[in-house]
Amino acid sequence: MKCDGYPSLTKGNNEKQRQHGLSPACNSPAPSSTPPLDITAYAIPFQIPGSQKDRQLVHYFCVHACHDLSGYLSSDFWSRLVLQASHSEPVVRHALVALSSIHLGYAAREPPGVQQSSEDGRNVETLAQYNRAVRQLRKYLSTNAQPSTGVALICCALFYCFESTRGDFDTAREHLRSGLVMLQSAKASRADSKLSNDFLDSDGELEQLTQFFARLDMQATMFDDTRTPFLELTSAEERCGTTPTVPNTIYNNLEEARVKLDKLQNQLLNFLVRNNPFKFVLAADLPDFIVQEKREMQKQCRRWSVALEAFLKLQAESVASEQHPRNLESDMKLQQGATILKLHHRIAEMFLSASFPEDSTIFGASPNSDAEFILELAESLLQNGQKCSLNVGFSSSTPARSFSSEMGIVAPLFLLAMKCHDRHVCEKAASLLAASNRREGLIDARMVLGILERVAMLKRQEEITPLVAEAVKRSVAASTEEMPLEVWGAEAIDGTKDGLQGMAKMLSVTY
């Protein structure tokens, strides 16, 4: 139901709430220094241990940060698992408060050079909250006879998101690595029936955490394409085609479609990185196991698309026949979730088709219908996202800064702008990146837009380096003017071992 707000509280009610330790009103989580979010004033209707400011930050998480962190698809991790753990485990609650604080500061931050003085105090306090949470986790792990693996994993995820929001990508990846190691150990213990006295024992919590960390794992590989994903979600039988990765002909819900697509994307990234030595090998000389796995992945990608379309058709028929009452908010969430899944599916298909053997026509086509389709999907997501930001109180003429823990549109748009020959596609992708104002995990729209601008400048200079000359020989382009940006950025791409962050530093990009 839509909440129309509440009238201002009376003085008597305020005094009564103070006696019970409740916040008298929640106009903003930091009245003196935090930019307002125009949240209607009302008493926080639940008891949460800690200070008034902690309760306000938990409130901010519930009404805004949770949805932003979830990305374009709802996430049970953010909407249920984290909140449940924070109510029973103080260490999780402190980590959640720290993340909520830095998310609020990030979302409301002005452009560089504007109102920086008001941020200094807030940043110091937020870092103090975060450091306290890290110390408490260490104490929790060292003093408990049987510390909960689930609690430690959730804290690792929250710390990863905190450092990603802050822009300390190296530390974020360290938290991710720690979480992946713990997750692998927990799964091994589960297989040996040794995992006990842990909330991971019930309701598939371990599987949910596996899915969430698997997406963070893929995100880290997108950030640094020389990194092999830590997890491998597909079995040997699925990779060779004995067992289908996508057994369904129709999905029961979007979450099921997402899980299957996660497996396909994980397999694709493992496939591309593992077989990189064969990148430029001719089709006739490719090993049979590469050819077979690619053929099977293409088959499973087609099955995934058919199953999703069957699910969406069934949903549309159900609404048309009025078997279920129409809910505009649910319809919008369904459309948005299906859109981001289709976008990720199509870009994965393009990369698969363009690899082993290398096929430069996939990204070299001009006009490029596949790329145009992805741009249309990304644009629709941005338009809907801007409408939603107005509904939560951001009234600026520019889109509010957004931080999501999930991969969304930033990485696909950057890849299209770097790899496509079609100038219209490159310009439109860059334009959408500039309009998005998003950071999705480790991948920041301002960072990759800065990389694109610097590489475009190198292209205008037309300096033919050895790497450029080698790429020109393999290209389908008729002239160097038609060559994609990745050719001109080859020196920066191949000359760094630190992914996108290393590229940005090498190209002197500020963000």
Order of alpha helices (4+ residues) and beta strands (2+ residues): alpha-alpha-alpha-alpha-alpha-alpha-alpha-alpha-alpha-alpha-alpha-alpha-alpha-alpha-alpha-beta-alpha-alpha-beta-beta-alpha-alpha-alpha-alpha-alpha
